Amino acid sequence: MNKILDERYFLHRYKATSHAGIVMAVFVAGFFLYYRLHDDVFRWDLAVPLFAGAMTKVAAMVYYRRVE
């Protein structure tokens, strides 16, 4: 079992999850800006996940900076 789940597997999952989060944030920000600039509408259903993701990322960076 240890040969299947080694550190390369977890590093790959970490990188894939990080990249997926960045791509999601770019798409949500794009839709948010489109509705804000084109239709002049503030869409809370797009703003909340964007802000939550940004706050989570900053909190994780501060935590890991203090721990390491």
N, C-alpha and C positions, 0 to 999 in steps of 0.2 A: 504494500500500500504506500509506503514511503517513496518508492520509486515513481509512482504515478503523480503524487502531490508533493513535488519539491518546490524550492523557492522560485524556480523559473515560471511555474504555473501561477503562483500567486503574484509575481511581478507582472506577468502578462495580463492577468485579470485587473490588477491595479491600473495599468496603463490603458487598457481598453475602456475601463469605467471612466477614467479621467477624460479620455478623448471623447467619449460619448456625452459626458456632461458638458464639455466645451461646445460641441456641435449643437446640442440641445439649446444651450444658452444663446448661441448666435442666431439660431432660427427663431426662438421666442423673441429676442431683441429685435430682429428684423420685422417680424409681424407687429410687434408693439410699436415700433417707429413708423411703420407703414400706416397703421390706423391712426396714430397720433398726428403725423404730418399730412397725410392725404385726406382723412376724414375728420380731423380735428376732434377725435374722441379718445378719452383716456380709458383704456380697457383694463379693468382690474383683474380680469381672468387671465390676462397675459402678464401683468405687472407683478402679481404676487409670486408666481413661481420664479420669475427672474430675480426678484429681490431676495427671496428665500435661498435660492442657489448662491447668490453673491454673498449673503451673510454667512452661509454654511462654509463656503470656501475660505472667507477671511477668518472665521473662527478656527477652522482647521489649521490654517497657516500660523496663526498666533499660538495655538496650542503646541504644534510641532516645533515652533521656534523656541518656546520656553522649555520643552522637554529635552530637546537635543542640545 
